[in-house]
Amino acid sequence: MTEPTWKAAEKALGRRVQDRRLSYTVLDDGAVIVNVTISSACSGCSETWEGHAPEECGSGCDSCGYTGRSRSTWGIPIEHYELSDDERRQRREMRRTAARIRERRRQRHA
């Protein structure tokens, strides 16, 4: 494994990554993993009763450092995380179309 940086990911992929703000890990077999961290209510201190939704934040315990929240990090293969070229083209075209529609509406109401 390498240090989790976008530079190492780009070197292993041979191309630019789509989002350099993320944390990437290159495994020994050359696979590139996107490190995704999620936060949720601590299971040790957020109580749920039958028929009730879990609380947004627990009351705090030793497990979560008395914050009521716990963090989990998951590794997702980059090919499942990033958009394909076709998907990126479609989204770019959708954004352009939406911008054109907004501009036409602005012109009508001006």
C-alpha atoms as one frame of an Amber mdcrd trajectory, in Angstrom:
protein
   0.000   0.000   0.000   1.068   3.539  -0.683   0.427   6.825   1.072  -3.212
   7.875   0.431  -2.742  10.690  -2.079  -4.142  11.583  -5.464  -0.605  11.684
  -6.910  -0.063   7.991  -6.199  -3.522   7.195  -7.588  -2.848   9.107 -10.816
   0.498   7.369 -11.245  -1.106   3.935 -10.803  -4.056   4.745 -13.097  -2.011
   6.480 -15.769  -4.605   9.257 -15.926  -5.969  12.113 -13.846  -8.436  11.316
 -11.058 -11.781  13.140 -11.212 -11.635  14.626  -7.700  -8.287  15.499  -6.127
  -9.929  16.437  -2.809 -10.553  12.761  -1.981  -8.192  10.322  -0.307  -6.933
   7.461  -2.492  -4.995   4.305  -1.640  -3.073   2.156  -4.108  -2.980  -1.489
  -3.062  -0.020  -3.792  -3.668  -1.770  -5.357  -6.688  -2.174  -1.897  -8.284
  -5.878  -1.469  -7.482  -6.877   2.102  -6.612  -9.294   2.567  -3.719 -11.245
   5.725  -2.801 -11.356   6.200   0.985 -14.832   7.382   2.005 -15.563   8.372
   5.613 -19.109   8.477   6.963 -20.419   9.735  10.285 -23.427   8.281  12.102
 -24.994   8.157  15.531 -22.860   6.082  17.919 -24.355   2.609  18.359 -23.054
   2.498  21.910 -24.980   5.476  23.245 -27.853   6.214  20.835 -30.736   4.149
  22.083 -33.511   2.939  19.825 -36.780   1.580  21.095 -39.050  -0.674  19.140
 -41.004   1.405  16.652 -38.818   4.516  17.069 -36.244   5.879  14.664 -32.647
   6.055  15.927 -31.550   9.369  17.357 -29.459  11.666  15.181 -26.793  11.880
  17.859 -26.164   9.747  20.920 -25.714  11.050  24.440 -21.990  10.245  24.475
 -19.965   7.312  25.742 -16.384   6.043  25.984 -16.610   4.428  22.550 -17.318
   7.678  20.678 -15.274   9.998  22.873 -18.437  11.519  24.344 -19.441  13.107
  21.057 -22.443  10.888  20.308 -21.160  10.301  16.748 -18.963   7.580  15.308
 -16.931   7.620  12.088 -16.337   4.727   9.719 -14.016   4.647   6.721 -14.739
   2.419   3.750 -12.638   1.639   0.701 -14.485   1.724  -2.617 -12.793   0.618
  -5.873 -12.322   3.687  -8.058 -14.151   2.159 -11.023 -17.312   1.985  -8.865
 -16.891   5.543  -7.546 -15.995   7.668 -10.565 -18.307   8.407 -13.475 -17.577
   6.963 -16.897 -16.789   9.317 -19.803 -20.338   8.876 -21.172 -21.898   9.684
 -17.788 -19.721  12.791 -17.463 -20.743  13.934 -20.969 -24.428  13.405 -20.143
 -24.174  15.404 -16.904 -22.259  18.204 -18.632 -24.946  18.378 -21.334 -27.702
  18.402 -18.680 -25.987  21.311 -16.893 -25.678  23.243 -20.156 -29.339  22.626
 -21.002 -30.425  23.761 -17.532 -28.305  26.914 -17.873 -29.910  27.682 -21.261
 -33.391  27.223 -19.789 -32.584  29.525 -16.848 -31.230  32.170 -19.233 -34.362
  32.037 -21.410 -36.581  32.393 -18.341 -34.515  35.367 -17.176 -34.869  37.028
 -20.593 -38.662  36.492 -20.609 -39.109  38.014 -17.157 -36.781  40.960 -17.777
